[in-house]
């Protein structure tokens, strides 16, 4: 009984977090904020769903799924890194920030890098 409740909570929580991520993808104004919504909340949502599946196999099938554990670790490591790299690629290719953005930490660094390349 407790196992069913725990599994249900993890899967439901993961689904709700993924829905929040989708809403963020639709509502947020620029590529950087959308990338943040996609990587942060979708990562947690997918990990909760995979954890629910892992618990199901462990409790009801008496089977510890190494594939699910590796999937959880893989999502935990690669999804935030991919989101970060997508944001950097968008910035370097010239995608503008949202007009309401108050900080641009990469502007000076990118300007210096371009000046160094031009001088070489």
Backbone torsions as a table, in degrees:
resi	resn	phi	psi	omega
1	UNK	NA	-46.4	179.8
2	UNK	-66.4	-37.1	178.4
3	UNK	-62.6	-42.5	178.5
4	UNK	-62.3	-42.0	179.7
5	UNK	-65.5	-43.9	179.7
6	UNK	-62.9	-44.8	179.1
7	UNK	-61.7	-45.9	179.4
8	UNK	-61.6	-40.3	179.5
9	UNK	-64.9	-44.9	-179.5
10	UNK	-63.9	-44.3	-178.6
11	UNK	-67.9	-43.4	179.2
12	UNK	-65.4	-43.4	177.6
13	UNK	-60.9	-42.9	177.6
14	UNK	-62.4	-40.9	178.8
15	UNK	-66.0	-41.2	179.2
16	UNK	-64.5	-42.4	179.2
17	UNK	-64.7	-38.6	177.2
18	UNK	-65.5	-37.0	176.9
19	UNK	-65.8	-40.5	176.5
20	UNK	-61.5	-38.3	177.4
21	UNK	-62.8	-42.0	179.5
22	UNK	-65.0	-41.3	177.4
23	UNK	-61.5	-40.4	176.3
24	UNK	-62.9	-38.5	178.2
25	UNK	-64.7	-33.8	-179.0
26	UNK	-80.0	-41.5	-169.2
27	UNK	-89.8	-27.6	-173.8
28	UNK	-74.0	148.4	-166.3
29	UNK	-83.7	-25.7	-177.0
30	UNK	-134.2	173.0	-173.6
31	UNK	-64.5	-30.8	-177.1
32	UNK	-72.3	-43.8	177.7
33	UNK	-69.4	-36.5	177.1
34	UNK	-65.7	-40.1	177.3
35	UNK	-62.5	-39.7	177.8
36	UNK	-62.2	-45.8	-180.0
37	UNK	-62.8	-41.3	-177.2
38	UNK	-68.0	-43.7	-174.2
39	UNK	-79.9	-42.6	-175.2
40	UNK	-72.1	-55.5	-175.0
41	UNK	-77.4	-35.7	178.6
42	UNK	-67.8	-34.3	176.4
43	UNK	-60.6	-49.0	179.5
44	UNK	-64.9	-39.4	179.1
45	UNK	-63.5	-47.5	179.5
46	UNK	-65.1	-38.5	178.9
47	UNK	-65.5	-37.7	177.1
48	UNK	-64.9	-42.0	179.1
49	UNK	-64.8	-44.6	177.8
50	UNK	-64.1	-36.0	176.6
51	UNK	-65.6	-39.4	175.1
52	UNK	-61.4	-42.4	177.5
53	UNK	-65.3	-40.9	177.9
54	UNK	-60.4	-45.9	179.3
55	UNK	-63.3	-37.4	177.8
56	UNK	-59.8	-50.6	-179.8
57	UNK	-64.2	-37.0	-177.7
58	UNK	-70.9	-44.4	-175.4
59	UNK	-79.8	-46.0	-171.3
60	UNK	-96.7	-24.6	-179.3
61	UNK	-106.8	-3.6	-175.8
62	UNK	51.0	44.9	-176.2
63	UNK	-137.3	122.6	175.3
64	UNK	-92.3	113.5	-175.0
65	UNK	-87.2	108.0	177.0
66	UNK	-68.0	-32.2	178.8
67	UNK	-62.0	-41.7	178.2
68	UNK	-68.0	-39.9	176.4
69	UNK	-62.0	-43.1	177.3
70	UNK	-65.6	-36.3	176.2
71	UNK	-63.2	-42.2	177.9
72	UNK	-62.3	-46.5	179.8
73	UNK	-64.0	-43.0	-179.8
74	UNK	-61.3	-46.5	179.1
75	UNK	-64.3	-42.0	-178.8
76	UNK	-61.3	-36.7	-177.0
77	UNK	-86.7	-45.1	-169.3
78	UNK	-84.7	-33.1	-175.1
79	UNK	-64.7	-48.5	176.8
80	UNK	-63.7	-36.1	179.0
81	UNK	-65.4	-42.8	178.9
82	UNK	-63.8	-40.8	177.2
83	UNK	-63.1	-41.1	178.0
84	UNK	-63.3	-44.8	-179.6
85	UNK	-66.6	-36.3	176.3
86	UNK	-63.8	-41.1	177.8
87	UNK	-64.3	-42.4	178.3
88	UNK	-65.3	-40.9	179.2
89	UNK	-64.4	-39.7	177.9
90	UNK	-64.3	-42.2	-179.4
91	UNK	-65.3	-45.3	-178.5
92	UNK	-67.5	-26.1	178.7
93	UNK	-86.3	-2.1	172.5
94	UNK	98.9	14.1	177.1
95	UNK	-69.7	125.3	-174.2
96	UNK	-75.9	153.9	176.1
97	UNK	-75.6	161.8	174.9
98	UNK	-63.1	144.8	-176.3
99	UNK	-63.3	-20.7	178.7
100	UNK	-88.6	2.0	178.7
101	UNK	-69.1	139.3	-176.7
102	UNK	-106.6	-16.6	-179.2
103	UNK	-132.0	143.7	174.7
104	UNK	-135.7	85.9	-175.4
105	UNK	-70.8	-21.8	-176.2
106	UNK	-89.6	-11.5	-173.4
107	UNK	-59.1	-51.9	-178.5
108	UNK	-66.9	-40.1	-179.7
109	UNK	-64.1	-43.8	179.2
110	UNK	-66.1	-36.7	177.8
111	UNK	-63.6	-43.9	177.5
112	UNK	-63.6	-41.0	179.4
113	UNK	-63.3	-40.2	179.8
114	UNK	-68.5	-37.3	176.9
115	UNK	-66.0	-39.5	178.8
116	UNK	-65.7	-40.3	177.5
117	UNK	-65.2	-38.7	-179.6
118	UNK	-67.1	-34.4	-178.3
119	UNK	-78.4	-14.5	-179.0
120	UNK	-84.8	NA	NA
